[in-house]
Amino acid sequence: MSEMAKRFRVTGRVQGVAFRAWAQEEARALGVRGAIYNEPRGSVAGVVIGDADNVSTFLAALEDGPPAAVVA
């Protein structure tokens, strides 16, 4: 199992739609860890660390986000 770390930034309608809470649940389910925060210009950013396959799965999930989000 190889571990990796990746930074990410998600833009679009991602604040005020429970994006961070949703992402935290996705991360827990995949067994990855890291940090996520709102940025002043309306995006969400962070870092994820864990098994390379699970990190890739997490990053792919960010492309859709929760139902209320509109990821650009």
C-alpha positions in Angstrom: 0.0 0.0 0.0 1.6 3.3 -1.1 0.6 6.4 0.6 0.3 9.8 -1.1 -0.7 13.4 -0.3 -2.5 15.7 -2.7 -3.7 19.3 -2.4 -7.0 20.2 -4.0 -9.2 23.2 -4.7 -12.8 23.0 -5.8 -14.6 25.9 -7.4 -18.2 26.6 -8.3 -21.1 26.7 -5.8 -19.3 24.9 -3.0 -19.9 27.1 0.0 -23.2 27.1 1.9 -24.1 23.7 0.5 -22.5 21.4 3.2 -19.6 20.6 0.8 -17.0 20.4 3.6 -19.2 18.2 5.8 -19.9 15.9 2.8 -16.2 15.7 1.9 -15.3 14.9 5.5 -17.7 11.9 5.4 -16.4 10.8 2.1 -12.8 10.9 3.5 -13.8 8.9 6.6 -15.5 6.3 4.5 -12.4 5.9 2.4 -10.0 5.9 5.3 -8.1 9.0 4.2 -7.2 12.0 6.4 -6.3 15.7 5.8 -7.8 19.1 6.1 -10.5 21.1 4.2 -11.4 24.8 4.5 -13.4 27.5 2.8 -11.4 30.1 0.9 -12.3 33.8 0.8 -13.2 33.8 -2.9 -15.8 31.1 -2.5 -13.8 27.9 -3.3 -13.0 25.0 -1.0 -9.5 23.8 -0.7 -7.5 21.3 1.3 -5.1 18.4 1.4 -5.8 14.7 1.6 -3.4 12.0 2.7 -3.7 8.2 2.5 -3.6 5.1 0.3 -3.0 6.2 -3.3 -6.1 4.4 -4.6 -8.3 5.9 -1.9 -6.9 9.4 -2.4 -7.7 9.1 -6.1 -11.2 7.9 -5.4 -11.7 10.9 -3.0 -10.4 13.4 -5.5 -12.7 11.9 -8.2 -15.7 12.3 -5.8 -14.9 16.0 -5.3 -15.6 16.5 -9.0 -19.3 15.9 -8.3 -19.7 16.9 -4.6 -23.0 16.7 -2.7 -26.4 17.1 -4.4 -26.7 20.9 -3.7 -23.2 21.7 -5.0 -22.4 22.8 -8.5 -18.7 22.0 -9.1 -17.0 24.0 -11.9 
